[in-house]
Amino acid sequence: MSAMTAYDIIKRPIITERSMAGTEMKRYTFEVAKDANKIQIAKAVEEIFGVKVAKVNTLNMQGKEKRQGRWPAGRRASWKKAMVTLTPDSKSIELFENMV
């Protein structure tokens, strides 16, 4: 794999009702690069936000089937989601604070 920067690994935060409920427990959700592993994701979050990561859970999200009109049904792109839990003594990520 070529050298990816932290910003190549972490694509965007996921802002949903369910992901916002996890912010009280210092759990944040991001869309990440499909070929990034948990160690790379943890290092990227630590580098970008200056926090300490306790653990990372990942899952591959299937693209939903969507249609315009009758034929043919297309698909949205598949992507990878990461739920990052910070250590209790770590500071929180400010990006999410004003979203709740």
For each residue, the residues with C-beta under 8 A, 3 or more apart:
1: 4 35
2:
3:
4: 1 8 9 33 36 40
5: 8 9
6: 9 10 43 44 45 47 48
7: 10 44 48
8: 4 5 33
9: 4 5 6 32 33 36 40 41 44
10: 6 7 30 32 41 44 45 48
11: 30 31 32 33
12: 30 31
13: 28 29 30 31 95 96
14: 19 29 30 31 81
15: 19 20 96 99
16: 19 20 29
17: 20 21
18: 21 22
19: 14 15 16 22 23 28 29 83
20: 15 16 17 23 96 99 100
21: 17 18 24
22: 18 19 25 27 28 29 83
23: 19 20 26 27 28 92 96 97 99 100
24: 21
25: 22 85
26: 23 85 86 87 88 90 92
27: 22 23 83 84 85 86
28: 13 19 22 23 45 83 84 86 93 96
29: 13 14 16 19 22 81 82 83 84
30: 10 11 12 13 14 41 45 81 82 84
31: 11 12 13 14 79 80 81 82
32: 9 10 11 36 41 44 58 80 81 82
33: 4 8 9 11 36 80
34: 60 78 79 80
35: 1
36: 4 9 32 33 40 41 44 80 82
37: 40 41
38: 41 42 56 58 82
39: 42 43
40: 4 9 36 37 43 44
41: 9 10 30 32 36 37 38 44 45 56 58 82 84
42: 38 39 45 46 53 56 84
43: 6 39 40 46 47
44: 6 7 9 10 32 36 40 41 47 48
45: 6 10 28 30 41 42 48 49 51 53 84
46: 42 43 49 50 51 52 53
47: 6 43 44 50
48: 6 7 10 44 45
49: 45 46 93 95
50: 46 47 91
51: 45 46 86 90 91 92 93
52: 46 86 87 89 90
53: 42 45 46 56 84 85 86 87 90
54: 85 86 87 88 90
55: 84 85
56: 38 41 42 53 82 83 84 85
57: 82 83 85
58: 32 38 41 80 81 82 83
59: 80 81
60: 34 78 79 80 81
61: 78 79 80 81
62: 78
63: 75 76 77 78 79
64: 75 76
65: 73 74 75 76
66: 73 74 75 76
67: 70 71 72 73 74
68: 74
69:
70: 67
71: 67
72: 67
73: 65 66 67
74: 65 66 67 68
75: 63 64 65 66 78
76: 63 64 65 66
77: 63
78: 34 60 61 62 63 75
79: 31 34 60 61 63
80: 31 32 33 34 36 58 59 60 61
81: 14 29 30 31 32 58 59 60 61
82: 29 30 31 32 36 38 41 56 57 58
83: 19 22 27 28 29 56 57 58
84: 27 28 29 30 41 42 45 53 55 56
85: 25 26 27 53 54 55 56 57
86: 26 27 28 51 52 53 54 90 92 93
87: 26 52 53 54 90
88: 26 54
89: 52
90: 26 51 52 53 54 86 87
91: 50 51
92: 23 26 51 86 96 97
93: 28 49 51 86 96 97
94: 97 98
95: 13 49 99
96: 13 15 20 23 28 92 93 99 100
97: 23 92 93 94 100
98: 94
99: 15 20 23 95 96
100: 20 23 96 97
